[in-house]
C-alpha cells in the first residue's frame, strides 16, 4: 500500500513539473509572437505614410544606426540630436548624428 501511495505522489509531482514546463514554454512563445507583431506594426506604419512624408523622413545610415541602438525609438533619437544642437550650435546635421552615435557608444562601454 505504501508503494502505491509513493508511486501516486511521484506521478503527481511529474505531472505538475511537466505542466509547469509547458506553461513556461507557452508564455515564452506568446512573448515572441508579441514582439514579432510589434515589429510588423512598426513596418506597416512606415509603409502607410504618404510618399511626401517618406522622402522627408529619409534617414541617413547614421540615423538608422541610432534608431537601432535605441530599439526603434525615433523620438529619443530626435531629442538627443536636438540636445546636441542646443549644446553646440552651428554644425551640420551629419555632425550631430555622429556626435550622438559616438556619445551613445561611449556611454554603453
C-alpha positions as CSV (number, residue, x, y, z in Angstrom):
1,X,0.0,0.0,0.0
2,X,2.9,2.4,0.8
3,X,4.4,1.7,-2.6
4,X,1.1,2.6,-4.3
5,X,1.0,5.9,-2.4
6,X,4.6,6.7,-3.2
7,X,4.1,5.9,-6.9
8,X,1.0,8.1,-6.9
9,X,2.9,11.0,-5.3
10,X,5.8,10.7,-7.8
11,X,3.3,10.6,-10.7
12,X,1.6,13.8,-9.3
13,X,5.0,15.5,-9.0
14,X,5.9,14.6,-12.6
15,X,2.6,15.9,-13.9
16,X,3.0,19.2,-12.0
17,X,6.5,19.5,-13.3
18,X,5.5,18.8,-16.9
19,X,2.6,21.3,-16.7
20,X,4.9,23.9,-15.3
21,X,7.5,23.4,-18.1
22,X,4.7,23.5,-20.7
23,X,3.3,26.7,-19.2
24,X,6.7,28.4,-19.2
25,X,7.3,27.4,-22.9
26,X,3.8,28.7,-23.8
27,X,4.5,32.1,-22.2
28,X,7.8,32.4,-24.0
29,X,6.1,31.7,-27.3
30,X,3.5,34.3,-26.6
31,X,6.1,36.9,-25.9
32,X,7.9,36.1,-29.2
33,X,4.6,36.5,-31.1
34,X,4.0,39.9,-29.4
35,X,7.5,41.1,-30.4
36,X,7.0,40.0,-34.0
37,X,3.6,41.6,-34.1
38,X,5.1,44.8,-32.8
39,X,7.8,44.8,-35.5
40,X,5.1,44.1,-38.2
41,X,3.0,47.0,-36.9
42,X,6.1,49.3,-36.9
43,X,6.9,48.3,-40.5
44,X,3.3,48.7,-41.7
45,X,3.0,52.1,-40.2
46,X,6.1,53.1,-42.1
47,X,4.6,51.8,-45.3
48,X,1.3,53.6,-44.8
49,X,3.0,57.1,-44.9
50,X,2.4,59.3,-47.9
51,X,5.2,59.4,-50.5
52,X,6.0,63.0,-49.5
53,X,6.5,62.1,-45.8
54,X,8.6,59.1,-46.8
55,X,11.1,61.3,-48.6
56,X,11.1,64.0,-45.9
57,X,11.9,61.4,-43.3
58,X,14.6,59.6,-45.3
59,X,17.1,58.7,-42.7
60,X,20.8,58.7,-43.1
61,X,22.7,55.5,-42.3
62,X,24.0,57.0,-39.1
63,X,20.5,57.9,-38.0
64,X,19.3,54.4,-38.8
65,X,22.1,53.1,-36.6
66,X,21.0,55.4,-33.8
67,X,17.4,54.2,-34.2
68,X,18.6,50.6,-34.0
69,X,20.7,51.3,-30.8
70,X,17.6,52.8,-29.2
71,X,15.3,49.9,-30.3
72,X,13.3,51.9,-32.8
73,X,12.7,54.9,-30.6
74,X,12.8,57.7,-33.2
75,X,11.6,60.4,-30.7
76,X,14.6,59.6,-28.4
77,X,16.9,60.0,-31.4
78,X,15.4,63.3,-32.3
79,X,15.6,64.5,-28.7
80,X,19.3,63.5,-28.5
81,X,20.1,65.3,-31.8
82,X,18.2,68.4,-30.7
83,X,20.0,68.4,-27.4
84,X,23.4,68.2,-29.2
85,X,22.3,71.1,-31.5
86,X,21.4,73.2,-28.5
87,X,24.8,72.5,-26.8
88,X,26.9,73.0,-29.9
89,X,25.1,75.2,-32.5
90,X,26.4,75.8,-36.0
91,X,27.4,72.3,-37.0
92,X,26.0,70.1,-39.9
93,X,23.2,67.6,-39.4
94,X,25.6,64.7,-40.1
95,X,28.0,66.0,-37.4
96,X,25.2,66.0,-34.8
97,X,24.2,62.4,-35.7
98,X,27.8,61.3,-35.5
99,X,28.2,63.0,-32.2
100,X,25.1,61.4,-30.7
101,X,26.3,58.0,-32.0
102,X,29.7,58.5,-30.5
103,X,28.2,59.5,-27.2
104,X,25.9,56.5,-27.1
105,X,28.8,54.1,-27.9
106,X,30.9,55.7,-25.2
107,X,28.2,55.6,-22.6
108,X,27.5,51.9,-23.3
109,X,31.1,50.9,-22.6
